[in-house]
């Protein structure tokens, strides 16, 4: 197991307004796997994701990347650029869809021709090529999330973090995400997903961690689970999977 860890946290504590949000002795993210974080509302799922993705560095404890302790007082720009995040509520910038998808590559000083080719390639895969010249502010919720997914994937991140990406989508968009997402992720990519969607878990999960009141209740590989144990952790009993 040790060589499979790409991220590990030890003795993580997150306190907000004198309320303990997280109190985790140990948690790991397995390399090149779909790592799911599940739990009821208020269990600390998004708070943990924010710490893992370096969005939140206001916590106590240690975070390790490939066995090396991360200095949370440092900018960690090189490491951050190995990560991408897909948020529940996608934020798009003023401009057209092409600009929004291309932005991470522009910030990394890619040449224009390479950017153009990569944007066309990812937009074709996600079926939004026809939207490239359209203003981001005119898109539907499903279209905005597809643009957000394309933007997150275009840099081919080492670790992709996904925070309940389908919560606010219509059923057609949810089905698209669940059926296509695994094909969009390369074998070399590690994925960390927060989700309530039992269909996503059934289709994608390799490793699942259940949070309850900010603590890790269960953390195991998918083939070692007794799914009925999840009933208290998510809104729909996971026993329905089997």
C-alpha positions in Angstrom: 0.0 0.0 0.0 2.8 2.4 0.8 4.0 2.7 -2.8 0.4 3.3 -4.0 0.0 6.5 -1.9 0.2 9.7 -3.7 -1.2 11.9 -1.0 -1.4 11.2 2.7 -2.7 13.3 5.6 -1.9 12.8 9.3 -3.5 14.3 12.3 -5.5 16.8 10.3 -7.7 19.1 12.3 -9.8 21.9 10.8 -11.6 24.3 13.0 -14.0 27.0 11.8 -15.6 29.5 14.2 -14.7 27.3 17.1 -16.4 24.3 15.5 -14.3 21.3 14.7 -14.9 20.5 11.0 -12.3 17.7 10.6 -10.4 15.5 13.0 -8.6 12.8 10.9 -5.8 10.7 12.2 -4.9 9.3 8.8 -6.2 9.4 5.2 -4.6 8.3 1.9 -5.2 8.9 -1.8 -4.2 6.0 -3.9 -2.2 6.7 -7.1 -3.9 6.2 -10.5 -7.2 5.3 -8.8 -10.7 6.7 -8.5 -10.8 7.7 -4.8 -14.3 8.5 -3.5 -15.1 10.5 -0.4 -18.7 10.1 0.8 -20.7 11.0 3.8 -23.8 12.9 4.9 -24.2 16.6 4.8 -21.8 18.4 7.1 -19.5 15.4 7.4 -16.5 17.4 6.1 -16.2 16.1 2.6 -15.6 19.4 0.8 -13.4 20.7 3.7 -11.1 17.6 3.2 -11.1 18.1 -0.6 -10.1 21.7 -0.2 -7.1 20.7 2.0 -6.0 17.9 -0.3 -6.1 20.2 -3.4 -4.2 23.0 -1.5 -7.1 25.4 -1.8 -7.3 25.6 2.0 -4.0 25.7 4.0 -5.6 26.9 7.2 -5.5 23.7 9.2 -3.4 21.8 11.8 -1.6 18.6 10.9 0.6 17.3 8.1 -0.1 16.8 4.4 2.3 14.6 2.3 2.7 14.4 -1.5 4.6 11.3 -2.6 6.0 10.9 0.9 7.3 14.5 1.1 5.8 16.8 3.6 4.1 19.9 2.0 5.0 23.2 3.5 1.6 24.9 3.8 3.3 28.3 4.4 4.8 28.1 0.9 3.1 29.1 -2.4 3.6 25.5 -3.8 2.9 26.8 -7.3 4.7 24.0 -9.1 2.7 21.4 -7.1 -0.6 23.3 -7.6 -0.1 23.1 -11.3 -0.1 19.4 -11.1 -3.7 19.5 -9.7 -7.0 20.5 -11.2 -10.4 20.9 -9.5 -13.9 20.6 -10.9 -16.3 22.4 -8.6 -20.0 21.9 -7.9 -20.7 25.4 -9.0 -18.4 26.1 -12.0 -16.9 29.6 -12.2 -16.3 30.8 -15.7 -14.5 33.9 -16.7 -15.7 36.8 -19.0 -15.0 35.8 -22.6 -15.9 32.9 -24.9 -15.7 29.2 -24.2 -12.4 28.9 -26.0 -10.8 31.4 -23.7 -12.1 29.7 -20.6 -10.8 26.3 -21.7 -7.5 27.6 -22.9 -6.7 29.8 -19.9 -4.7 27.2 -17.9 -2.4 26.6 -20.9 -2.0 30.4 -21.4 -0.9 30.7 -17.8 1.7 28.0 -18.4 3.0 29.8 -21.5 2.0 27.2 -24.1 2.4 28.2 -27.7 -0.8 29.4 -29.5 -0.9 26.5 -32.0 -0.6 23.9 -29.2 -3.3 25.7 -27.2 -5.6 25.7 -30.3 -5.1 22.0 -31.0 -5.6 21.0 -27.3 -8.8 23.1 -27.0 -10.2 21.6 -30.1 -9.3 18.1 -29.0 -10.8 18.3 -25.5 -13.9 20.1 -26.8 -14.6 17.4 -29.3 -14.3 14.7 -26.6 -16.8 16.6 -24.3 -19.0 17.5 -27.2 -18.8 21.3 -26.9 -16.8 22.2 -30.0 -19.8 24.1 -31.4 -19.8 26.3 -28.3 -16.2 27.5 -28.5 -17.0 31.0 -29.9 -20.0 31.5 -27.6 -20.0 33.7 -24.5 -19.5 31.7 -21.3 -22.3 33.8 -19.7 -24.9 32.5 -22.2 -24.4 28.8 -21.4 -26.8 26.5 -19.6 -25.8 24.8 -16.3 -24.9 21.6 -18.0 -22.8 23.4 -20.7 -21.0 25.4 -18.0 -20.1 22.3 -16.2 -18.8 20.7 -19.4 -16.6 23.7 -20.0 -15.3 23.5 -16.4 -14.5 19.8 -17.0 -12.6 20.6 -20.2 -10.7 23.4 -18.5 -9.7 21.0 -15.7 -8.6 18.2 -18.0 -6.8 20.2 -20.6 -3.5 20.4 -18.6 -3.6 16.6 -18.1 -3.3 17.0 -14.3 -1.6 14.4 -12.1 -4.5 14.6 -9.7 -8.0 15.7 -10.5 -10.3 16.7 -7.7 -14.1 16.7 -8.2 -16.5 18.2 -5.8 -20.0 16.9 -6.4 -19.8 18.0 -10.0 -23.3 16.7 -11.0 -25.3 18.0 -8.0 -26.9 20.9 -9.9 -27.1 19.3 -13.4 -30.2 18.0 -15.3 -30.6 14.3 -15.8 -29.2 14.3 -19.3 -26.0 16.1 -18.2 -25.6 13.7 -15.3 -25.9 10.7 -17.6 -23.3 12.3 -19.9 -20.9 12.8 -17.1 -21.3 9.3 -15.6 -21.0 7.5 -18.9 -18.1 9.6 -20.4 -16.0 10.6 -17.4 -13.9 7.5 -17.1 -13.0 7.7 -20.8 -11.8 11.3 -20.3 -9.4 10.4 -17.5 -6.1 8.9 -18.5 -4.6 5.8 -16.8 -1.9 8.0 -15.3 -4.3 10.3 -13.6 -5.4 10.1 -10.0 -9.0 11.2 -9.2 -10.5 12.3 -5.9 -14.2 12.6 -6.0 -16.8 13.9 -3.5 -20.1 12.4 -4.4 -23.6 11.4 -3.3 -24.4 9.8 -6.6 -24.6 6.0 -6.2 -24.4 5.6 -10.0 -21.0 7.3 -10.0 -19.8 5.1 -7.2 -20.9 2.0 -8.9 -19.3 2.9 -12.2 -16.1 4.5 -11.1 -14.9 3.9 -7.5 -11.7 2.0 -6.7 -11.3 3.2 -3.2 -13.9 4.7 -0.8 -13.7 6.7 2.4 -16.7 7.4 4.5 -16.7 10.5 6.6 -18.9 10.9 9.6 -18.9 14.1 11.7 -15.4 15.0 10.4 -13.8 11.7 11.1 -12.9 8.7 8.9 -15.4 6.0 9.7 -14.4 3.5 7.0 -11.7 3.5 4.3 -11.2 0.5 2.0 -10.8 -0.7 -1.5 -14.1 -1.2 -3.3 -13.8 -5.0 -3.4 -13.4 -5.2 0.3 -16.6 -3.4 1.1 -19.8 -4.6 2.7 -21.9 -2.0 1.1 -24.7 -2.1 3.6 -22.3 -0.3 6.1 -22.8 2.9 4.1 -26.5 3.4 4.9 -25.8 6.1 7.5 -23.2 7.9 5.4 -25.0 9.1 2.3 -28.5 10.1 1.5 -29.3 7.0 -0.6 -28.4 3.7 1.0 -25.4 2.3 -0.8 -26.9 -1.2 -0.3 -28.9 -0.4 -3.5 -25.7 -0.9 -5.5 -25.8 -4.7 -5.0 
